[in-house]
């Protein structure tokens, strides 16, 4: 199927949650910890995350993995579901985020770096060093009902790599995580949110079912899912605003088994 082709269903057969304008709401977290030194704004305190999850549930919403969200939307049962994602696979997820998610009956997708197991966020040159999940930590998170996805091997901008190295980052991380968890790995997350058509093609070819970006520009569909950043400053009223603005700012969600590009738009 050409990269610029989007399959569409007849309007009468579309599940309501897949109608144009109903873009899936997926939010993006990183680290969950009490950290005063946070130049990249990637850290949310446990107290703030608790407040945000409480707000979510008070609005009749429930946080789920991206895989669960997409499956529900295909069945037409996605109303009230919000995709929760945590990038980079910080070690504090298991200690600080996981207990809160379970308390509020939520789940999340954790995008990890199998090439940096037990390492740290060396790519953040000006920020504090934050430990990443170990292999054992990733298995424990998966066993607790969270979805494990790939963030590449080492957290590099895939759009700046030659095709061979880009393919290695995408395919090797997929194989390593499936071996590590003993489960199928369906999700990918582009480091830095950087994606172009060649990168999206490589992710699809590697056997993933979907991929998350941030603001994917002209690319659409399951291999360029937009996400909304959530940080420490996001109080309940700011979350409500982001929830209301999201359908306006994001392009309509293509129906059917859409891939990732629409030519001429």
N, C-alpha and C positions, 0 to 999 in steps of 0.2 A: 504494500500500500504506500503510495507516495507520501512524503513528509508533509506536503501542503494540502492533504486531503482530510476532510472531517466527515465522518459518517453521521448521518442524521436519520432520525426516525420520523414517521408521519406525526404531525402535531397531536392527533387524537390518541396516539398510543404512548405519548410521553408521560411518565410518572410526574405528578405535580411538582415534586421537589427538584426535578430536572428541567423545569421550564426556564427559558432564557430570563435572566435577571435574578435567578435564585442561585447565586454563586455560593459554593460551600464555604462556611466560615471555619477557617483553620487558624489557630493562634500559635504564636512562636515564643517559647521561653528558652533560656539557656541554663544558667546556674541558679541554684536556690540556696542561699546562705546569708549569714550576717557579715557583710563585707563593706567597710567604709570606703575602701580604695577600689573604685569601679569606673575607670575612665571610658570604657566602651559601653557602659550601661547594659551589661549582660546579666546582672545579678538581681534577683528578687529575694527579699527576705522571706523566711518561712511565715512570718506574721502577715505579710502582704499577700502571699500566695493563699493562705487560709482565708483571708478576706475576699479575695477574688473568686475562689471556689465556692464560698458561701453565697456570694452574689449570684454566681452562675446557677446554683441550685434554686435560689429564691426566685429566679426568673423562669423557672420551669425548664431549665436547660441542663444537659448532662454532658460532661466531657468524655470523649471516647477516643480510641486510636483512629488514625487516618484510614487504616484498612477497614475498620468497623463502620466509619462514616461513609465511605464510598460504597461498601456493600449495602448499607441501609438505603442509600440514595437510589441504587439500582432497583431495589425492591419497592421504592416509593414510601419508605418508612423513616426517612431521614429528618423529619421535622423535630426540632428540639434538641438535636445533637450538634455538638461542637467538637471539632478535631483539636486535640491538645498535642503539641509537639515540644520536645526538649532537644535542642541542638548540642552537639559536641560530646555528649555522654560524660558529663562531669560526675565525679564520685559522690558529690553531695546530693545527687538525685535520690540515691538509695536511702540515705540517712534522713533527708529533709523533705523531699517532695513525695516520695512513695507513700509514707504513712498518711499524709494529708489527702492524697488522691484516693486511697482506699477508704478513709474515713467518710469522704463525700461520695463514695460509690462512683468514682470516675476512673478512667484509664487514659493512657497516653502512649504516643509513639516516641521512642528515644532513639535519636540518630547518633550512632557511635562511630569511632575511628579504630578499626581493628589493627591498623598500622602503628597505633600509639597506645596500646593497652597498658594501663598503669602508668602512663606518662603524664604530661601536663600540657597546658595550652600555650606552647612555645610560640605559636603564630601571633599571639597578642603581645607585641613587643613592649608596650608601655603599661600593661596591666599586671596585677599580682599573679603569681603562678598558682594555678588551680589543678589539683590532681584529677585525672580521668579514671573512669571505671576500669577495673581489672577484668580479666576473663571471667573470674569467679563472680564478680559484681554484675556483669552483664547477664550471666546465667541466672543469678538470683532475681534480677529485675524481670527477665522473661518469665521465670517461674511464678512471679507474683501477678502475672496477667497483663503485663505491658508488652507492646509491640516493639521489637528491635528492628531498626532500619539502618541503612548505611549512609554515612556522611563522607564517603570516600575513604581511602586508606590513611591519608596524612593531613587533610585539611589544606588543600591547595586550590586555587582558582582553575577549574577544569577548562575554562574557555581560553586560557593562556598556554595550555600544554599542546605538544604535538600529539597526533592521533594515537600513537603507540602508548605513550605514557598515560594519556587520558583513559584509554581502554583498560590499562592495568589498574588504575585507581578505582575504576567502576567495577570491573569484572572480578578482580582479586578480592576486593572487600566483600563482594557478594558471596564468593566461595568461602572465604574465611569465616564470615558470620554464620553461614548455614552449618559449617562444620562445628563451630563453637557452640551454637545453641541447639543443634539438632532439629532445627525448624526451618521452614521455608522463609526466606526474606523477600518481602514484596516491595518495600518502600526504600526510596533514595531521597536524599536531601542535598541540593547543590551547595557546596561550601561558598560562603559569602553571598549566597543567593544568586550567583552568576550562572546564567544559562543562555546558550544559543542553540540553534537548530541542530548543529552537529553533536553537541553534548547531549541534548535530549534524545537524539537518534541512538547514540551509544548506550544510554541508559535503557532505552526500550529493548535494544538488541541483546543486552546482557541478561534479560529475563525478569526485570523488575515489572511490577504492575502499575506503579505510579511514582511520581517524583515531586517534591516540594521545592518551590522557589521562594521569593519574597514578593517582588514586583516583576513578573516575567516579561513585561513589555508586550510585544505583539503575539507572543506564543500563548497558546491556551490549551486546555484539556488536562488529562490526567498525568502528563509528564511535564507540566508547568503550572502546578497548583499554587496560586497566590496565598500568602499568609499575612496575618496581622501581628505586628510586634506588640508584646505585652511586657511592661517593665515595672520597676518599683514605683514609678509615679502614677501608675494606672489605678486610681481609686474607682469605686463602683460607678460614679457618674461619668468618669472618662471611659470606662468599659462600655457603658450604655451608649455613649456617643460613638465609639468605634463600631459598636454593633449596628447602629443605625446608618452610619456613613458607609460601611463596607459594601453593601449592594450598589451604592451609587458610584463609588470609586472604582470598583472592579468590573471588568468586562463580563458580559453574560456568559454563563457556563454552557459550553456546547453540549448538546444532547447526544445520547447513544454512546458508542465506544469511541469517543473523540480521542485523538492523539495529541498533537502539540503544535500545529501550525495552521493558519488560515491565510492562504495567498491573497494578495491584493487588498489586505486590510491594514 
